[in-house]
Amino acid sequence: PDPETLDIVERKIFKPKDGEKYRPFAMDQGDVPPMGSFFQGYRFHLTGLNHNEYGYPTIEPSMIQRQQERMMNKITNNADRIWKNETFGMDAGEVLVVSVGSTGSAAKQAIQGLEAEGIHAALFRPLTLWPFPEPDLDQLIDSDQFRAIVVPEANLGQLVWEVDRINRGRLPIQTLQKVDGTPVTPDEIAQKIKEVY
């Protein structure tokens, strides 16, 4: 996006009181604790290991559990602001195609080509895989607009598992899985759509 359109949200900065130790990963100050400024007169430790509130490695199970939950909450508590997806052909689509990445681009091309044959499909393309845009997909499945779902993917079922979990048996699902080193083509996707149309 154009940088001028972005809202800049400054992170809270830690301002120590006399004698207060800085806990960069404090769990009692929200999912994203106030951040310390480097070279401002106090010391903190950063590591990718499991760590305590001060940033030092730990093997204490209860501390690791709480820190993992805190980090997970940073995403799950803000999921509605993070997930993104795009849709295409929703006005007339009768088959819902769910695909990601370059396979999603191939699916869009397949859908455009099928229009000339009177076959109407729509594309739901997640742009974030985690958090997955579950409410948006759930709403489409629940809309009674679609008769089936097609999930083309350059995987061995990782995406269709997620779609199936959200679908909960409401619509039949067909998958096209390809991992032979070549891209999933629009023609392959179009053929799969025709099978369920």
Secondary structure as UniProt FT lines:
FT   HELIX           3..5
FT   TURN            18..19
FT   TURN            24..25
FT   TURN            38..39
FT   TURN            53..54
FT   HELIX           61..76
FT   TURN            77..78
FT   HELIX           79..82
FT   STRAND          85..88
FT   TURN            90..92
FT   STRAND          95..98
FT   HELIX           101..115
FT   TURN            116..118
FT   STRAND          121..126
FT   HELIX           134..141
FT   TURN            142..143
FT   STRAND          148..153
FT   HELIX           158..167
FT   TURN            168..169
FT   STRAND          173..177
FT   HELIX           186..196
//
